[in-house]
Amino acid sequence: MSLILKAEHIGGMGAMEPDRYKTNHKLYISGIICLVIALSLFSFSLYIVPFLLWQLDYDVPDLITTLITLFEYKYEYGIVSSKLIVWLIFFVPSLITGFFAYYVSNRIDSEIYKSELPKKYETKMPVSGEISKQIRESAGLGLKIILLMVVIVVIVIFLQAFIRLTA
């Protein structure tokens, strides 16, 4: 008896993840590009937040200060509005490209797994009470996390204002 096992004895190709690149080349590449752009823009928008909110002095690109002064002097916006517009210039495209990457990923997944579903499971089943309860709990938890983040930012802003008044 041989000790060499063939691939089908240990799971074979049936147990492996399907190749998303082979499913749809163009969607896969565009999804990866959008994901990289979304993560880069989101990271950069988070990187410039301390400079925009608290005027911290660190290595922020000159493009940011140039855009702020452009909106202030040429378009006559206030400083807060200018900073918000500059931040949104980077944040909104990150959300749009992130949503596109999410859509592409779901579309590729639906192409892969649609062919694997048996016909009897393709009919729409009503959402049970248990699932809707879990959805509500998840949404509530997400809302609590976002609310907590907003409260922390407000507390930091108030502490900064208090320190400036007492100093």
Residue pairs with C-beta under 8 A, 6 or more apart in sequence:
7 13
18 112
20 28
20 108
20 112
21 28
23 108
23 111
23 112
24 107
24 108
24 111
27 104
27 107
27 108
28 104
28 108
30 100
30 104
31 100
31 101
31 104
31 105
31 108
32 101
34 97
34 98
34 100
34 101
34 104
35 97
35 98
35 101
37 93
37 94
37 97
38 94
38 95
38 97
38 98
38 100
38 101
39 94
39 98
40 94
41 90
41 91
41 93
41 94
41 97
42 91
42 94
42 95
42 98
44 90
45 87
45 90
45 91
45 94
47 60
48 60
48 64
48 86
48 87
48 90
49 87
50 56
50 58
51 58
51 60
51 64
52 64
52 83
52 84
52 86
52 87
53 83
53 157
54 160
64 86
67 82
67 85
67 86
67 89
68 79
68 82
68 83
68 86
69 82
71 77
71 81
71 82
71 85
71 86
72 78
72 79
72 82
77 85
